[in-house]
Amino acid sequence: MNLQQARIQALCQELKLERVATDWDPIAQRAAEQEDSFADFLERLLQAEHDARRERSRQALLKMATLPAIKTLEQFDFHFATGAPRTQIQELAALTFVERVENIILLGPSGVGKTHLAIAFAYKAAMMGLRTRFVSAADLMLQLMAARRQDRLREYFNRVVMGPKLLVIDEIGYLPFGREETNLFFNVVAKRYERGSMILTSNLPFTQRATAFADDQTLTAAMLDRLLHHAHIVQISGESYRLKNKRRAGAAHSQVTVTE
């Protein structure tokens, strides 16, 4: 490395131009070989820095989203999940509902792909540069209760509940909430109402929703009123993916047993 290259390296470090520091020399050599203009060279160099920063931002947003796994809409098996409304799901995948501050409610029995779809929406939102947060209903309650005990409830609401552009809450209704938990969850819904989009998954139909919220019909009705006011209801029916895989494994095992 000559003195000029060292000076360029030092300037890039000071200006935090990581990709410029690594790419300027090969891009300059290619520009010289192709007899490109200085403007062409500069554009390619700046584009490389822009792309790198965008990718770092995506990875940071993805980490903040706390997804349990990476799942995409392309991986969703519509051929098996014939009870999933494909057209509606693909329309929602444009994520325009987030800009309109609307909600998605994914309903259906266990194993039909609700969580897969919720994760896929959240993953796409993060890749599009939207601040996103994924949390199960059980973990949300544990975190809210802990924040209350530590007198940090306001901080938690500001950071976790109101911070994300899209908040995904998975598996509502699998475990019933007590009175205090129900009040906390109502506050989550009320604070995000017409301020931020939510995606919720649940195995409970609306007629049974009160059983998950301390059997409080009044509070449940007020909560549903806010959730459903600007919401897309995605009703999914069909067999469980997990049972399908178990049946396949069982069939394979039976074949091996017969052969033996």
Residue pairs with C-beta under 8 A, 6 or more apart in sequence:
1 9
5 25
8 21
8 24
9 21
11 17
12 18
12 20
12 21
12 24
13 21
17 49
18 49
18 52
19 48
19 49
19 51
19 52
19 53
20 45
20 48
20 49
23 45
23 48
23 49
24 45
27 41
27 44
27 45
27 48
28 41
30 36
31 40
31 41
31 44
54 129
57 129
58 126
58 127
58 129
61 126
61 127
61 129
61 130
61 131
61 132
62 123
62 126
62 127
64 126
64 131
64 132
64 133
65 122
65 123
65 125
65 126
65 132
65 133
65 134
66 133
66 134
66 135
67 119
67 122
67 123
67 126
67 134
68 119
68 134
69 119
70 119
70 123
71 116
71 119
71 120
71 123
72 120
72 123
72 124
73 89
73 90
73 93
73 117
73 120
73 121
73 124
75 116
75 120
76 84
76 89
76 113
76 116
76 117
76 120
77 113
77 241
78 84
78 86
80 238
80 239
80 241
80 244
81 112
81 113
81 236
81 238
81 241
82 238
83 108
83 112
83 236
83 237
83 238
84 112
84 113
84 117
84 234
84 236
84 238
85 234
85 235
85 236
88 232
88 234
89 117
89 234
92 104
92 121
92 232
92 234
93 120
93 121
93 124
95 121
95 124
95 125
95 128
95 130
97 103
97 104
97 197
97 232
98 125
98 130
98 165
98 166
98 197
100 197
100 230
101 194
101 195
101 196
101 197
101 230
102 197
102 230
102 231
102 232
103 197
103 198
103 199
103 200
103 227
103 228
103 230
103 231
103 232
104 121
104 197
104 198
104 199
104 200
104 231
104 232
104 234
105 199
105 200
105 202
105 227
105 228
105 231
105 232
105 233
105 234
106 114
106 117
106 118
106 199
106 200
106 201
106 202
106 234
106 236
107 114
107 201
107 202
107 203
107 204
107 205
107 233
107 234
107 235
107 236
108 114
108 203
108 235
108 236
108 237
108 238
109 203
109 237
109 240
110 203
110 240
111 239
111 240
111 241
111 242
111 243
112 236
112 237
112 238
112 239
112 240
112 241
113 236
113 241
114 170
114 201
114 202
114 203
114 236
115 170
115 171
115 201
117 201
117 234
117 236
118 134
118 168
118 170
118 199
118 201
119 134
119 168
121 166
121 168
121 199
122 132
122 134
122 166
122 168
122 199
125 132
125 165
125 166
126 132
130 165
130 166
131 163
131 164
131 165
131 166
132 164
132 165
132 166
132 167
132 168
133 160
133 163
133 164
133 166
133 167
133 168
134 168
134 170
135 143
135 160
135 167
135 168
135 169
135 170
136 169
136 170
136 171
137 169
137 170
137 171
137 172
137 173
137 174
137 175
137 185
138 171
138 174
138 175
140 169
140 185
140 188
141 177
141 181
141 184
141 185
143 156
143 160
144 153
144 156
144 181
144 184
144 185
144 188
145 180
145 181
145 184
147 153
147 155
147 156
148 184
157 187
157 188
157 191
161 167
161 188
161 191
161 192
162 191
162 192
162 195
162 196
164 196
165 196
165 197
166 196
166 197
166 198
166 199
167 192
167 196
167 197
167 198
167 199
168 198
168 199
168 200
169 188
169 198
169 199
169 200
169 201
170 200
170 201
171 201
171 202
171 203
172 200
172 201
172 202
172 204
172 212
173 202
173 203
173 204
173 208
173 209
173 211
173 212
174 203
176 211
176 212
176 213
176 214
177 185
177 212
177 213
177 214
178 214
179 214
179 216
181 214
182 213
182 214
182 216
182 219
183 219
185 213
185 223
186 213
186 219
186 222
186 223
189 198
189 223
189 226
189 227
190 223
190 226
192 198
193 226
193 229
194 229
194 230
198 227
200 227
202 209
202 212
204 211
204 212
206 224
209 220
209 224
210 216
210 217
210 220
213 219
213 220
213 223
